[in-house]
Every structure is written in structure tokens, then in C-alpha cells.
């Protein structure tokens, strides 16, 4: 059974996970290059500034997208658990992931890994049980 026939709310889970991975990638780049001063060259300074700016923008977008993530997660869980198109009914324990993700409004350092790892785990379990979605609409 195709995954998109049961629910398309997984998009709202996958996009914040992707934003979280990009956030950590640019934050790691900034920390790897080092925030020390002075920059050895102009290109190093540009990379430092762009990686820090991108980290800040991605962190803000992930902060805003937390609401979309939580709503999409709960709706996808609900539709899959009530759907007669699929045999898999996700456990109620999966709902602890969006519940903990709401702490992004208070403690983002704790919630961002939960958004990334919890969303990835749920999407992996979902794809194993329901099937991978068809991406033919991208062509």
C-alpha cells in the first residue's frame, strides 16, 4: 500500500527534521572553523559569518516550524491509527515525541534533537510498516 494513500501529514514531520539536520550541519561548520578572532583570510571570515547567520536562520525557522511538526505528527498518527487502508496502527508511545518537542519553546537545546531523532525514528518505522511514499509528482 502506498504511504500517501493513508496520510500525507508526514511532510510536516520530514521538513522540520531536514531543517534540524541543516541547522546542526551549519552549527558544526561554524564550531569547526572556530569563532576565534581574527580571521586568517577574507574567505574564512565570510564562511564564519555565513555559517553563523545560516545557523541562526535555521534555528528560528525550526522554532517556528515546531507547531507544524507537532500538529502534523499528531494528525499523521491519528490517520494511520484509524485508517483501514493500512494494517499498522502506531503505538500511543509515539505521541511522546511531539509532546517533548513542544519544549522547543522553553528549552530548544533539548527539543531539537528530539525533533530530529524522534521524527526520523517515526518516519522510519512508518516507512517499514506502511511503505515508502511515491515521489512521482517530483518528475
N, C-alpha and C positions, 0 to 999 in steps of 0.2 A: 504494500500500500504506500502510495506517495505521501510524504510528510505534509506537503502543502494542501492535501485534501482534508486533513483533520483540523489544522490550525496554522495560520501564518504569523502568529504572535511571536514566533521565535526570532523574527527580525529585530524586534525590540530588545531581545536579550543579546543577540550577536553583535549589534552595533556598539553598545557600551563596552562589551568585552574587548572589541577591536580598539576602541578609544583608550581603554585602560592599558592594553599592550603597547600602543604607541606612546602613551604617557610615560610608562616605565622605560621604554626604549630611549626616548629623548632625555629623561632624567638621568639614566645611566650614562649616556653620552656626555652630558654636562658634568657629571661627577668624575667620569673617566678622564676627561680633558683637564678638569680641575678648575675650581673657581678662583684660584690664586691670581694675584696681580704681580707684575704687569704681564700682559700677553706678549709672547715671544715674537709674534708677527700679526699683521692685519688680518690674515685669513684665520688665525687661531681666535682672534677676538671676535670675528664675525661668527664663527662656529659656536663659540661660547654664548654669545648674545642670542643667536637664533635658537640654539638648543634650550636655553633658559626660557625664552619667550614662548617657544612651542610647548614646553612643559607646563607653563602657566596657563596657556590657552586650553590645552588638553585637560588639565585638571579642572578648570572652570566648566568646560563642556561636559566632562564626566559628572561633575557635581550637579549640573542642570539635568543631565540625562538619567540621573538616579530615579527620578519619578517615572520616566518612561520605562526604565528597566523593571522596576517593581510592578507596575501595572501590567506590562507585557508578560512578565514571569507568572504572575497570578492568573491572568487570563489564559495563557497557554496551558498551564497546569489544569485549570478548570475545564477547558475544552477537551483536552486529552483524557481527563478522568471521566468525563461524561459522554465522550464520543463512542458511537457504536461502529465507527469505521476502523478503529484500531483495537487490538487486544490488550495493549499495555495501558495500565492505569497507574500513573505515577504516585508514589507514596506521599503521604502528607508531610513527611520529613523534609521534602524538597522546599516546602514553604518557609523553612527557617532561613534559607538563603536570601530571599528578598526582605525578610524581616530584619536580618542582621545588616543588609545593605542599606537600610534606612538610617543606620548610624553614620552614614556618609555626611549627614547634615550636622553631626556633632563631632565625630572623630574620623575624618577622612583617611587617616593612616591605617586604621583598622578595616574600614569598609572597602577600600579599593581592592585589596587582594581578595576579599570575599566576592566582590562583583566579578572579578576576572576568573578566579578559580572555581567559584560556585557556578557561575554561568557556563563555563567551559565543561564542568562535570555534568551539569544538567543537559546541555546540548549534546554531549557525547552519549549519555545514557538514552536520551531521546532518539538520536540517530540510530543507535543499536536496536532499539525496540520498534520504532515506527518506520524507519528507513530514512535515507538521505533525501533532502528536497531536490526537486528538479530545478535546475538553473537555466532552462532553455530560453527563458524570457530575456536573458542577457545577450543572446546572439542577435 
